Amino acid sequence: VNLKDMVVVITGASSGIGAEAARELAGAGAKLVLTARRGDRLQALADELPVQVAILAADIADPATPERLLALAIERFGRADAVVNNAGMLAIGAIEAIDFDEMTQVIRVNYEAVVRSSYVFARAFKAQGGGAIINVSSIGAYTNGPMIGVYSGTKHAVEGFTDALRIELAGTGVKVGSIAPGSTETEMLDTIRSKFGEGAAPSTPMLGPLDVAQAIRFMLEQSDRSNIARLLIYSAHETH
Ligand SMILES: NC(=O)c1ccc[n+]([C@@H]2O[C@H](COP(=O)([O-])OP(=O)(O)OC[C@H]3O[C@@H](n4cnc5c(N)ncnc54)[C@H](OP(=O)(O)O)[C@@H]3O)[C@@H](O)[C@H]2O)c1
């Protein structure tokens, strides 16, 4: 599929993988609807891109945000063709240090918001007979480790939910898939560094956000026959 003039909604577009996906898809000629809380970052990115961009500064955990994104896409571009549910947050800590409010927020952003957004766009895409939903999960959906259980749990959940939605929508023209990146050098890793020190983040070369962005583009460019249901992308140095 040629992405030129396709209308793609990207959540978590103010930094990291989401911002790089915006650049990559803009390079392919897509029109973009970008959202995150930091509106100044979104505006700077929009100013940089050579395509039409609509931005919405909003909290993705606000239940109204997905509907607002769809409405903005329709208002500005007349339709939406794809959504990349990428916004996410990381929280880590030993059981003694768990902050329950933070954990609830991780569940709301990483899972509840992905579910809500997927359903809102799935309804619109099904009604128009086509569209694509890509949910960004993590290797945390495939490997488990201490102190990161809630984050991993949300990503396991995203994978299961996404595949169930793929099956429900098979044959409708609406494609659904997930991408699970390995460790990627973004601001998210700063959460680990600030809590546990510089040495706590992976020391081997990590993926860059561009690697993941190119994989997202590849998923969206598949022909109408093909749906990449799950894509697992590691750094070439990653061992787990
Ligand atoms: N980095 C990795 O190693 C790695 C590995 C596997 C999977 N992932 C996944 O990749 C996705 C992108 O993460 P990243 O690595 O690119 O990290 P990042 O640079 O920290 O980006 C996270 C994005 O999510 C947005 N976001 C967070 N909470 C939000 C909220 N409540 N409302 C709206 N937007 C919110 C942030 O924007 P604002 O702060 O401006 O709202 C930001 O744009 C996440 O789903 C993450 O779990 C990352």
The ligand as an SDF file (V2000), in Angstrom:
LIG
                    3D

 48 52  0  0  0  0  0  0  0  0999 V2000
   12.1500    2.4620   24.6300 N   0  0  0  0  0  0  0  0  0  0  0  0
   12.0620    1.1520   24.7310 C   0  0  0  0  0  0  0  0  0  0  0  0
   13.0260    0.4610   25.0850 O   0  0  0  0  0  0  0  0  0  0  0  0
   10.7700    0.4520   24.3820 C   0  0  0  0  0  0  0  0  0  0  0  0
   10.7970   -0.9380   24.2190 C   0  0  0  0  0  0  0  0  0  0  0  0
    9.6200   -1.6040   23.8960 C   0  0  0  0  0  0  0  0  0  0  0  0
    8.4480   -0.8920   23.7520 C   0  0  0  0  0  0  0  0  0  0  0  0
    8.4280    0.4700   23.9270 N   0  0  0  0  0  0  0  0  0  0  0  0
    7.1380    1.1530   23.7730 C   0  0  0  0  0  0  0  0  0  0  0  0
    7.2380    2.1400   22.7720 O   0  0  0  0  0  0  0  0  0  0  0  0
    6.2390    3.1340   22.9960 C   0  0  0  0  0  0  0  0  0  0  0  0
    6.8820    4.5070   22.8460 C   0  0  0  0  0  0  0  0  0  0  0  0
    7.8400    4.6840   23.8790 O   0  0  0  0  0  0  0  0  0  0  0  0
    9.2530    5.4090   23.6540 P   0  0  0  0  0  0  0  0  0  0  0  0
   10.3070    4.4210   23.9420 O   0  0  0  0  0  0  0  0  0  0  0  0
    9.2640    6.1340   22.3630 O   0  0  0  0  0  0  0  0  0  0  0  0
    9.2610    6.4070   24.9250 O   0  0  0  0  0  0  0  0  0  0  0  0
    9.1020    7.9810   25.0660 P   0  0  0  0  0  0  0  0  0  0  0  0
   10.1000    8.6950   24.2410 O   0  0  0  0  0  0  0  0  0  0  0  0
    9.0790    8.2100   26.5410 O   0  0  0  0  0  0  0  0  0  0  0  0
    7.6600    8.2660   24.4350 O   0  0  0  0  0  0  0  0  0  0  0  0
    6.4710    8.0040   25.1160 C   0  0  0  0  0  0  0  0  0  0  0  0
    5.3630    8.8010   24.4390 C   0  0  0  0  0  0  0  0  0  0  0  0
    4.1180    8.4940   25.0880 O   0  0  0  0  0  0  0  0  0  0  0  0
    3.4970    9.7110   25.4430 C   0  0  0  0  0  0  0  0  0  0  0  0
    2.6920    9.5590   26.6490 N   0  0  0  0  0  0  0  0  0  0  0  0
    3.0540    9.0080   27.8420 C   0  0  0  0  0  0  0  0  0  0  0  0
    2.0510    9.1110   28.7300 N   0  0  0  0  0  0  0  0  0  0  0  0
    1.0360    9.7530   28.0810 C   0  0  0  0  0  0  0  0  0  0  0  0
   -0.2570   10.1860   28.4600 C   0  0  0  0  0  0  0  0  0  0  0  0
   -0.7350    9.9880   29.7070 N   0  0  0  0  0  0  0  0  0  0  0  0
   -1.0280   10.8220   27.5490 N   0  0  0  0  0  0  0  0  0  0  0  0
   -0.5560   11.0400   26.3060 C   0  0  0  0  0  0  0  0  0  0  0  0
    0.6490   10.6610   25.8850 N   0  0  0  0  0  0  0  0  0  0  0  0
    1.4370   10.0320   26.7590 C   0  0  0  0  0  0  0  0  0  0  0  0
    4.6270   10.7020   25.6670 C   0  0  0  0  0  0  0  0  0  0  0  0
    4.1720   12.0240   25.4390 O   0  0  0  0  0  0  0  0  0  0  0  0
    3.8990   13.1570   26.5470 P   0  0  0  0  0  0  0  0  0  0  0  0
    4.8250   12.8900   27.6890 O   0  0  0  0  0  0  0  0  0  0  0  0
    4.1840   14.4250   25.8180 O   0  0  0  0  0  0  0  0  0  0  0  0
    2.4590   13.0110   26.8910 O   0  0  0  0  0  0  0  0  0  0  0  0
    5.5860   10.2930   24.5600 C   0  0  0  0  0  0  0  0  0  0  0  0
    5.2320   10.9160   23.3480 O   0  0  0  0  0  0  0  0  0  0  0  0
    5.6600    2.8550   24.3840 C   0  0  0  0  0  0  0  0  0  0  0  0
    4.4130    2.2000   24.2620 O   0  0  0  0  0  0  0  0  0  0  0  0
    6.6780    1.9090   24.9970 C   0  0  0  0  0  0  0  0  0  0  0  0
    6.1110    1.0710   25.9780 O   0  0  0  0  0  0  0  0  0  0  0  0
    9.5740    1.1470   24.2230 C   0  0  0  0  0  0  0  0  0  0  0  0
  1  2  1  0
  2  3  2  0
  2  4  1  0
  4  5  1  0
  4 48  2  0
  5  6  2  0
  6  7  1  0
  7  8  2  0
  8  9  1  0
  8 48  1  0
  9 10  1  0
  9 46  1  0
 10 11  1  0
 11 12  1  0
 11 44  1  0
 12 13  1  0
 13 14  1  0
 14 15  2  0
 14 16  1  0
 14 17  1  0
 17 18  1  0
 18 19  2  0
 18 20  1  0
 18 21  1  0
 21 22  1  0
 22 23  1  0
 23 24  1  0
 23 42  1  0
 24 25  1  0
 25 26  1  0
 25 36  1  0
 26 27  1  0
 26 35  1  0
 27 28  2  0
 28 29  1  0
 29 30  1  0
 29 35  2  0
 30 31  1  0
 30 32  2  0
 32 33  1  0
 33 34  2  0
 34 35  1  0
 36 37  1  0
 36 42  1  0
 37 38  1  0
 38 39  2  0
 38 40  1  0
 38 41  1  0
 42 43  1  0
 44 45  1  0
 44 46  1  0
 46 47  1  0
M  CHG  2   8   1  16  -1
M  END
$$$$
